[in-house]
Amino acid sequence: MISAFLKPMLPSLSDKLPVGEDWVFEVKYDGFRCLLYWDHSKIVMTSRNGHYLHTIFPEIPDYLKGIENKVNHLFPLLIDGELCILENPFKANFEQIQKRGRLKQHERIQQAIKLYPSSFCAFDLLALQGRYMSHEPFIYRKEMLSELMKTLLIDTEKVIPSSHLNFIPYTKDREDIEQTVRLSKSEGIVAKKIKSKWLSGTRTNHWIKVKNLTYSNFILMGYDTENGFFHVGVIKDDQIMFVGLFSHGISPEEKEALIQIVKKNQSGRSNSIILIEPSLCVELSFLEVYKNQLRQPRFVRFRFDADWEDCTWENLQKNL
């Protein structure tokens, strides 16, 4: 008997997509990684940490129960995917999936279903008829998943935002998917080796994720001696507004140099934070701005050539 939950296989992060005939590419959606177990008696949806999601997003199992007669001869099934609230065929809404994930009361969940319905976007088939397929090549698992979706009358050519169940297609056209992801402001791209096996709980270099990042300049505001993070901001309404903090992407040598600059030019302290008058700009990459805060900011380089007064909220919005 197959397990209803396996620790998911995870992609490795890279700055660029791999090349070669043995790679295919999928759009990466910004939601909750989700394993879906489906048999004659139950539907179980679990997050990558093993938390149940089917009680928080009940519209998915309700929808599946209505079409299970088409595939119940293939039970039990185990499908890997991303639980999303879709804005368009290539982009999921991070803010709304986060809000829905915190709901516990039945009434509020039912209200949220009407406003922001979710979709299970399937990208891999791990078990069919109670038999694990994780040892099979990715391209075979993908083809079997496609056949399963066709049996359920799910479109396998494109993602439909209004559907509770979707199939994430792949392509070999690297340039086309890069352009699509840029124009749609998708989270990124996942490259997968066509012969890769699915290895539970493993971060593998047979799956490579490349994020669709934005770049912008920010004013250095200070350094927290307690946690090692640098604080940055932009000018909004003639005030410097804090928009985030970073520690990733900066080399030990660059970090030490920046700490010394902060200490040399400090204007005061706020608990463990050494404050600095606006003067130095840094370029950061980030995924998006969520509630006026940078998501996943990463140091790119010092911008000694930039004027801190040009680091404005308006310019940040233009870069977005």
Contacts in CASP RR format, 6 or more apart in sequence:
PFRMAT RR
TARGET T0000
AUTHOR 0000-0000-0000
METHOD contacts of the structure
MODEL  1
MISAFLKPMLPSLSDKLPVGEDWVFEVKYDGFRCLLYWDHSKIVMTSRNG
HYLHTIFPEIPDYLKGIENKVNHLFPLLIDGELCILENPFKANFEQIQKR
GRLKQHERIQQAIKLYPSSFCAFDLLALQGRYMSHEPFIYRKEMLSELMK
TLLIDTEKVIPSSHLNFIPYTKDREDIEQTVRLSKSEGIVAKKIKSKWLS
GTRTNHWIKVKNLTYSNFILMGYDTENGFFHVGVIKDDQIMFVGLFSHGI
SPEEKEALIQIVKKNQSGRSNSIILIEPSLCVELSFLEVYKNQLRQPRFV
RFRFDADWEDCTWENLQKNL
1 76 0 8 1.000
1 130 0 8 1.000
2 37 0 8 1.000
2 76 0 8 1.000
2 78 0 8 1.000
2 127 0 8 1.000
2 130 0 8 1.000
2 131 0 8 1.000
2 132 0 8 1.000
3 37 0 8 1.000
3 78 0 8 1.000
4 35 0 8 1.000
4 37 0 8 1.000
4 44 0 8 1.000
4 46 0 8 1.000
4 78 0 8 1.000
5 35 0 8 1.000
5 37 0 8 1.000
5 44 0 8 1.000
5 46 0 8 1.000
5 50 0 8 1.000
6 35 0 8 1.000
6 78 0 8 1.000
6 126 0 8 1.000
6 200 0 8 1.000
6 201 0 8 1.000
7 48 0 8 1.000
7 200 0 8 1.000
7 201 0 8 1.000
8 33 0 8 1.000
8 35 0 8 1.000
8 48 0 8 1.000
8 80 0 8 1.000
8 200 0 8 1.000
8 201 0 8 1.000
9 80 0 8 1.000
9 198 0 8 1.000
9 199 0 8 1.000
9 200 0 8 1.000
9 201 0 8 1.000
9 202 0 8 1.000
9 203 0 8 1.000
9 204 0 8 1.000
9 207 0 8 1.000
10 48 0 8 1.000
10 201 0 8 1.000
10 202 0 8 1.000
10 203 0 8 1.000
10 204 0 8 1.000
10 207 0 8 1.000
11 190 0 8 1.000
11 203 0 8 1.000
11 204 0 8 1.000
11 207 0 8 1.000
11 208 0 8 1.000
11 209 0 8 1.000
12 203 0 8 1.000
12 204 0 8 1.000
12 205 0 8 1.000
12 207 0 8 1.000
12 208 0 8 1.000
12 209 0 8 1.000
13 208 0 8 1.000
13 209 0 8 1.000
13 210 0 8 1.000
13 211 0 8 1.000
14 208 0 8 1.000
14 209 0 8 1.000
14 210 0 8 1.000
15 210 0 8 1.000
16 210 0 8 1.000
17 23 0 8 1.000
17 25 0 8 1.000
17 174 0 8 1.000
17 178 0 8 1.000
17 189 0 8 1.000
17 191 0 8 1.000
17 208 0 8 1.000
17 210 0 8 1.000
18 191 0 8 1.000
18 208 0 8 1.000
19 174 0 8 1.000
21 172 0 8 1.000
22 193 0 8 1.000
22 194 0 8 1.000
22 195 0 8 1.000
23 172 0 8 1.000
23 191 0 8 1.000
23 192 0 8 1.000
23 193 0 8 1.000
23 194 0 8 1.000
24 139 0 8 1.000
24 170 0 8 1.000
24 171 0 8 1.000
24 172 0 8 1.000
24 191 0 8 1.000
24 192 0 8 1.000
24 194 0 8 1.000
25 170 0 8 1.000
25 171 0 8 1.000
25 172 0 8 1.000
25 173 0 8 1.000
25 174 0 8 1.000
25 177 0 8 1.000
25 189 0 8 1.000
25 190 0 8 1.000
25 191 0 8 1.000
25 192 0 8 1.000
26 123 0 8 1.000
26 168 0 8 1.000
26 169 0 8 1.000
26 170 0 8 1.000
26 171 0 8 1.000
26 189 0 8 1.000
26 190 0 8 1.000
26 192 0 8 1.000
27 90 0 8 1.000
27 159 0 8 1.000
27 168 0 8 1.000
27 177 0 8 1.000
27 180 0 8 1.000
27 181 0 8 1.000
27 186 0 8 1.000
27 188 0 8 1.000
27 189 0 8 1.000
27 190 0 8 1.000
28 186 0 8 1.000
28 187 0 8 1.000
28 188 0 8 1.000
28 189 0 8 1.000
28 190 0 8 1.000
28 209 0 8 1.000
28 211 0 8 1.000
29 82 0 8 1.000
29 84 0 8 1.000
29 86 0 8 1.000
29 91 0 8 1.000
29 92 0 8 1.000
29 121 0 8 1.000
29 168 0 8 1.000
29 186 0 8 1.000
29 187 0 8 1.000
30 84 0 8 1.000
30 91 0 8 1.000
30 92 0 8 1.000
30 93 0 8 1.000
30 94 0 8 1.000
30 97 0 8 1.000
30 187 0 8 1.000
30 287 0 8 1.000
31 82 0 8 1.000
31 83 0 8 1.000
31 84 0 8 1.000
31 85 0 8 1.000
31 92 0 8 1.000
31 94 0 8 1.000
31 97 0 8 1.000
32 47 0 8 1.000
32 48 0 8 1.000
32 53 0 8 1.000
32 82 0 8 1.000
32 83 0 8 1.000
32 84 0 8 1.000
32 97 0 8 1.000
32 101 0 8 1.000
33 47 0 8 1.000
33 48 0 8 1.000
33 81 0 8 1.000
33 82 0 8 1.000
33 83 0 8 1.000
34 45 0 8 1.000
34 46 0 8 1.000
34 47 0 8 1.000
34 48 0 8 1.000
34 53 0 8 1.000
34 80 0 8 1.000
34 81 0 8 1.000
34 82 0 8 1.000
34 83 0 8 1.000
34 120 0 8 1.000
35 45 0 8 1.000
35 46 0 8 1.000
35 78 0 8 1.000
35 79 0 8 1.000
35 80 0 8 1.000
35 81 0 8 1.000
35 126 0 8 1.000
36 43 0 8 1.000
36 44 0 8 1.000
36 45 0 8 1.000
36 60 0 8 1.000
36 77 0 8 1.000
36 78 0 8 1.000
36 79 0 8 1.000
36 80 0 8 1.000
36 81 0 8 1.000
36 120 0 8 1.000
36 122 0 8 1.000
37 43 0 8 1.000
37 44 0 8 1.000
37 45 0 8 1.000
37 46 0 8 1.000
37 76 0 8 1.000
37 77 0 8 1.000
37 78 0 8 1.000
38 64 0 8 1.000
38 68 0 8 1.000
38 75 0 8 1.000
38 76 0 8 1.000
38 77 0 8 1.000
38 78 0 8 1.000
38 79 0 8 1.000
39 75 0 8 1.000
39 76 0 8 1.000
39 77 0 8 1.000
40 72 0 8 1.000
40 75 0 8 1.000
40 76 0 8 1.000
43 54 0 8 1.000
43 60 0 8 1.000
43 61 0 8 1.000
43 64 0 8 1.000
43 65 0 8 1.000
44 52 0 8 1.000
44 54 0 8 1.000
45 52 0 8 1.000
45 53 0 8 1.000
45 54 0 8 1.000
45 57 0 8 1.000
45 60 0 8 1.000
45 61 0 8 1.000
45 83 0 8 1.000
45 120 0 8 1.000
46 52 0 8 1.000
46 53 0 8 1.000
47 53 0 8 1.000
53 83 0 8 1.000
54 60 0 8 1.000
54 61 0 8 1.000
56 100 0 8 1.000
56 101 0 8 1.000
56 103 0 8 1.000
56 104 0 8 1.000
56 109 0 8 1.000
57 83 0 8 1.000
57 100 0 8 1.000
57 101 0 8 1.000
57 118 0 8 1.000
58 109 0 8 1.000
58 113 0 8 1.000
59 113 0 8 1.000
59 117 0 8 1.000
59 118 0 8 1.000
59 164 0 8 1.000
60 83 0 8 1.000
60 118 0 8 1.000
60 119 0 8 1.000
60 120 0 8 1.000
60 164 0 8 1.000
60 165 0 8 1.000
63 164 0 8 1.000
63 165 0 8 1.000
64 164 0 8 1.000
64 165 0 8 1.000
67 152 0 8 1.000
67 153 0 8 1.000
70 151 0 8 1.000
70 152 0 8 1.000
70 153 0 8 1.000
71 77 0 8 1.000
71 148 0 8 1.000
71 151 0 8 1.000
71 152 0 8 1.000
74 128 0 8 1.000
74 129 0 8 1.000
74 148 0 8 1.000
74 151 0 8 1.000
75 129 0 8 1.000
75 130 0 8 1.000
76 127 0 8 1.000
76 129 0 8 1.000
76 130 0 8 1.000
77 125 0 8 1.000
77 127 0 8 1.000
77 128 0 8 1.000
77 130 0 8 1.000
77 148 0 8 1.000
78 125 0 8 1.000
78 126 0 8 1.000
78 127 0 8 1.000
78 132 0 8 1.000
79 120 0 8 1.000
79 122 0 8 1.000
79 124 0 8 1.000
79 125 0 8 1.000
79 126 0 8 1.000
79 145 0 8 1.000
80 122 0 8 1.000
80 123 0 8 1.000
80 124 0 8 1.000
80 125 0 8 1.000
80 126 0 8 1.000
80 198 0 8 1.000
81 120 0 8 1.000
81 121 0 8 1.000
81 122 0 8 1.000
81 123 0 8 1.000
81 124 0 8 1.000
81 168 0 8 1.000
82 92 0 8 1.000
82 120 0 8 1.000
82 121 0 8 1.000
82 123 0 8 1.000
82 168 0 8 1.000
83 97 0 8 1.000
83 118 0 8 1.000
83 119 0 8 1.000
83 120 0 8 1.000
83 121 0 8 1.000
84 92 0 8 1.000
84 93 0 8 1.000
84 97 0 8 1.000
84 118 0 8 1.000
84 119 0 8 1.000
84 120 0 8 1.000
84 121 0 8 1.000
85 92 0 8 1.000
85 93 0 8 1.000
85 96 0 8 1.000
85 97 0 8 1.000
85 100 0 8 1.000
85 116 0 8 1.000
85 117 0 8 1.000
85 118 0 8 1.000
85 119 0 8 1.000
86 92 0 8 1.000
86 93 0 8 1.000
86 119 0 8 1.000
86 121 0 8 1.000
86 159 0 8 1.000
86 161 0 8 1.000
86 166 0 8 1.000
87 93 0 8 1.000
87 161 0 8 1.000
88 161 0 8 1.000
88 184 0 8 1.000
89 158 0 8 1.000
89 159 0 8 1.000
89 160 0 8 1.000
89 161 0 8 1.000
89 184 0 8 1.000
90 159 0 8 1.000
90 180 0 8 1.000
90 181 0 8 1.000
90 184 0 8 1.000
90 186 0 8 1.000
91 184 0 8 1.000
91 185 0 8 1.000
91 186 0 8 1.000
91 187 0 8 1.000
92 187 0 8 1.000
93 116 0 8 1.000
94 187 0 8 1.000
94 288 0 8 1.000
94 290 0 8 1.000
94 295 0 8 1.000
95 290 0 8 1.000
95 291 0 8 1.000
96 116 0 8 1.000
97 118 0 8 1.000
99 112 0 8 1.000
99 116 0 8 1.000
100 109 0 8 1.000
100 112 0 8 1.000
100 116 0 8 1.000
100 118 0 8 1.000
103 109 0 8 1.000
103 112 0 8 1.000
117 162 0 8 1.000
117 164 0 8 1.000
118 164 0 8 1.000
119 159 0 8 1.000
119 161 0 8 1.000
119 163 0 8 1.000
119 164 0 8 1.000
119 165 0 8 1.000
119 166 0 8 1.000
120 164 0 8 1.000
120 165 0 8 1.000
120 166 0 8 1.000
121 159 0 8 1.000
121 166 0 8 1.000
121 167 0 8 1.000
121 168 0 8 1.000
122 145 0 8 1.000
122 149 0 8 1.000
122 165 0 8 1.000
122 166 0 8 1.000
122 167 0 8 1.000
122 168 0 8 1.000
123 142 0 8 1.000
123 145 0 8 1.000
123 167 0 8 1.000
123 168 0 8 1.000
124 138 0 8 1.000
124 141 0 8 1.000
124 142 0 8 1.000
124 145 0 8 1.000
124 198 0 8 1.000
125 133 0 8 1.000
125 141 0 8 1.000
125 142 0 8 1.000
125 144 0 8 1.000
125 145 0 8 1.000
125 148 0 8 1.000
126 132 0 8 1.000
126 133 0 8 1.000
126 134 0 8 1.000
126 141 0 8 1.000
126 198 0 8 1.000
127 133 0 8 1.000
127 134 0 8 1.000
128 144 0 8 1.000
128 148 0 8 1.000
133 140 0 8 1.000
133 141 0 8 1.000
133 144 0 8 1.000
133 198 0 8 1.000
134 141 0 8 1.000
134 197 0 8 1.000
134 198 0 8 1.000
134 199 0 8 1.000
134 200 0 8 1.000
135 197 0 8 1.000
136 197 0 8 1.000
137 194 0 8 1.000
137 195 0 8 1.000
137 196 0 8 1.000
137 197 0 8 1.000
138 192 0 8 1.000
138 193 0 8 1.000
138 194 0 8 1.000
138 195 0 8 1.000
138 196 0 8 1.000
138 197 0 8 1.000
138 198 0 8 1.000
138 206 0 8 1.000
139 194 0 8 1.000
139 195 0 8 1.000
141 198 0 8 1.000
142 170 0 8 1.000
145 167 0 8 1.000
146 156 0 8 1.000
146 167 0 8 1.000
149 155 0 8 1.000
149 156 0 8 1.000
149 165 0 8 1.000
149 167 0 8 1.000
150 156 0 8 1.000
152 165 0 8 1.000
154 163 0 8 1.000
154 165 0 8 1.000
154 166 0 8 1.000
154 167 0 8 1.000
155 163 0 8 1.000
155 166 0 8 1.000
155 167 0 8 1.000
156 167 0 8 1.000
156 169 0 8 1.000
157 169 0 8 1.000
158 169 0 8 1.000
159 166 0 8 1.000
159 167 0 8 1.000
159 168 0 8 1.000
159 169 0 8 1.000
160 166 0 8 1.000
170 192 0 8 1.000
171 177 0 8 1.000
177 189 0 8 1.000
178 189 0 8 1.000
180 186 0 8 1.000
181 188 0 8 1.000
181 189 0 8 1.000
181 212 0 8 1.000
182 212 0 8 1.000
185 212 0 8 1.000
185 288 0 8 1.000
186 212 0 8 1.000
187 211 0 8 1.000
187 212 0 8 1.000
187 287 0 8 1.000
188 209 0 8 1.000
188 210 0 8 1.000
188 211 0 8 1.000
188 212 0 8 1.000
189 209 0 8 1.000
189 210 0 8 1.000
189 212 0 8 1.000
190 207 0 8 1.000
190 208 0 8 1.000
190 209 0 8 1.000
190 210 0 8 1.000
191 207 0 8 1.000
191 208 0 8 1.000
191 209 0 8 1.000
191 210 0 8 1.000
192 206 0 8 1.000
192 207 0 8 1.000
192 208 0 8 1.000
193 206 0 8 1.000
193 207 0 8 1.000
196 204 0 8 1.000
196 206 0 8 1.000
196 207 0 8 1.000
197 206 0 8 1.000
211 287 0 8 1.000
211 296 0 8 1.000
212 287 0 8 1.000
213 285 0 8 1.000
213 286 0 8 1.000
213 287 0 8 1.000
213 298 0 8 1.000
214 285 0 8 1.000
214 286 0 8 1.000
214 287 0 8 1.000
214 288 0 8 1.000
214 319 0 8 1.000
214 320 0 8 1.000
215 283 0 8 1.000
215 284 0 8 1.000
215 285 0 8 1.000
215 300 0 8 1.000
215 319 0 8 1.000
216 283 0 8 1.000
216 284 0 8 1.000
216 286 0 8 1.000
216 311 0 8 1.000
216 315 0 8 1.000
216 316 0 8 1.000
216 319 0 8 1.000
216 320 0 8 1.000
217 281 0 8 1.000
217 282 0 8 1.000
217 283 0 8 1.000
217 284 0 8 1.000
217 303 0 8 1.000
217 306 0 8 1.000
217 310 0 8 1.000
217 311 0 8 1.000
217 315 0 8 1.000
218 232 0 8 1.000
218 233 0 8 1.000
218 234 0 8 1.000
218 243 0 8 1.000
218 281 0 8 1.000
218 282 0 8 1.000
218 283 0 8 1.000
218 284 0 8 1.000
218 311 0 8 1.000
219 232 0 8 1.000
219 233 0 8 1.000
219 234 0 8 1.000
219 235 0 8 1.000
219 240 0 8 1.000
219 278 0 8 1.000
219 280 0 8 1.000
219 281 0 8 1.000
219 308 0 8 1.000
219 311 0 8 1.000
220 230 0 8 1.000
220 231 0 8 1.000
220 232 0 8 1.000
220 258 0 8 1.000
220 262 0 8 1.000
220 276 0 8 1.000
220 278 0 8 1.000
220 279 0 8 1.000
220 280 0 8 1.000
220 281 0 8 1.000
220 282 0 8 1.000
221 231 0 8 1.000
221 232 0 8 1.000
221 233 0 8 1.000
221 240 0 8 1.000
221 242 0 8 1.000
221 275 0 8 1.000
221 276 0 8 1.000
221 278 0 8 1.000
222 230 0 8 1.000
222 231 0 8 1.000
222 262 0 8 1.000
222 273 0 8 1.000
222 274 0 8 1.000
222 275 0 8 1.000
222 276 0 8 1.000
223 229 0 8 1.000
223 230 0 8 1.000
223 231 0 8 1.000
223 258 0 8 1.000
223 259 0 8 1.000
223 262 0 8 1.000
223 273 0 8 1.000
223 274 0 8 1.000
223 276 0 8 1.000
224 230 0 8 1.000
224 231 0 8 1.000
224 245 0 8 1.000
224 272 0 8 1.000
224 273 0 8 1.000
224 274 0 8 1.000
225 272 0 8 1.000
225 273 0 8 1.000
225 274 0 8 1.000
226 271 0 8 1.000
226 272 0 8 1.000
227 247 0 8 1.000
227 272 0 8 1.000
228 247 0 8 1.000
229 245 0 8 1.000
229 246 0 8 1.000
229 247 0 8 1.000
230 245 0 8 1.000
230 246 0 8 1.000
230 247 0 8 1.000
230 258 0 8 1.000
230 262 0 8 1.000
230 282 0 8 1.000
230 299 0 8 1.000
231 242 0 8 1.000
231 244 0 8 1.000
231 245 0 8 1.000
231 273 0 8 1.000
232 242 0 8 1.000
232 243 0 8 1.000
232 244 0 8 1.000
232 245 0 8 1.000
232 246 0 8 1.000
232 282 0 8 1.000
232 284 0 8 1.000
232 294 0 8 1.000
232 297 0 8 1.000
233 240 0 8 1.000
233 241 0 8 1.000
233 242 0 8 1.000
233 243 0 8 1.000
233 244 0 8 1.000
233 311 0 8 1.000
234 240 0 8 1.000
234 241 0 8 1.000
234 243 0 8 1.000
234 311 0 8 1.000
234 312 0 8 1.000
234 313 0 8 1.000
234 315 0 8 1.000
234 316 0 8 1.000
235 241 0 8 1.000
235 309 0 8 1.000
235 311 0 8 1.000
235 312 0 8 1.000
235 313 0 8 1.000
236 312 0 8 1.000
236 313 0 8 1.000
240 278 0 8 1.000
241 292 0 8 1.000
241 313 0 8 1.000
243 289 0 8 1.000
243 292 0 8 1.000
243 293 0 8 1.000
243 294 0 8 1.000
243 316 0 8 1.000
244 293 0 8 1.000
244 294 0 8 1.000
244 297 0 8 1.000
245 297 0 8 1.000
246 284 0 8 1.000
246 294 0 8 1.000
246 297 0 8 1.000
246 298 0 8 1.000
246 299 0 8 1.000
247 255 0 8 1.000
247 299 0 8 1.000
248 297 0 8 1.000
248 298 0 8 1.000
248 299 0 8 1.000
249 298 0 8 1.000
249 299 0 8 1.000
249 300 0 8 1.000
250 258 0 8 1.000
250 299 0 8 1.000
254 299 0 8 1.000
254 302 0 8 1.000
258 302 0 8 1.000
261 276 0 8 1.000
261 280 0 8 1.000
262 274 0 8 1.000
262 276 0 8 1.000
263 274 0 8 1.000
265 276 0 8 1.000
265 277 0 8 1.000
265 279 0 8 1.000
265 280 0 8 1.000
266 274 0 8 1.000
266 275 0 8 1.000
266 276 0 8 1.000
267 275 0 8 1.000
267 276 0 8 1.000
267 277 0 8 1.000
268 274 0 8 1.000
268 275 0 8 1.000
269 275 0 8 1.000
278 308 0 8 1.000
279 308 0 8 1.000
280 302 0 8 1.000
280 304 0 8 1.000
280 308 0 8 1.000
281 302 0 8 1.000
281 303 0 8 1.000
281 304 0 8 1.000
281 306 0 8 1.000
281 307 0 8 1.000
281 308 0 8 1.000
281 311 0 8 1.000
282 299 0 8 1.000
282 300 0 8 1.000
282 301 0 8 1.000
282 302 0 8 1.000
282 303 0 8 1.000
283 299 0 8 1.000
283 300 0 8 1.000
283 301 0 8 1.000
283 302 0 8 1.000
283 303 0 8 1.000
283 306 0 8 1.000
284 294 0 8 1.000
284 297 0 8 1.000
284 298 0 8 1.000
284 299 0 8 1.000
284 300 0 8 1.000
285 297 0 8 1.000
285 298 0 8 1.000
285 300 0 8 1.000
286 294 0 8 1.000
286 295 0 8 1.000
286 296 0 8 1.000
286 297 0 8 1.000
286 298 0 8 1.000
287 295 0 8 1.000
287 296 0 8 1.000
288 295 0 8 1.000
288 320 0 8 1.000
289 295 0 8 1.000
289 316 0 8 1.000
289 320 0 8 1.000
END
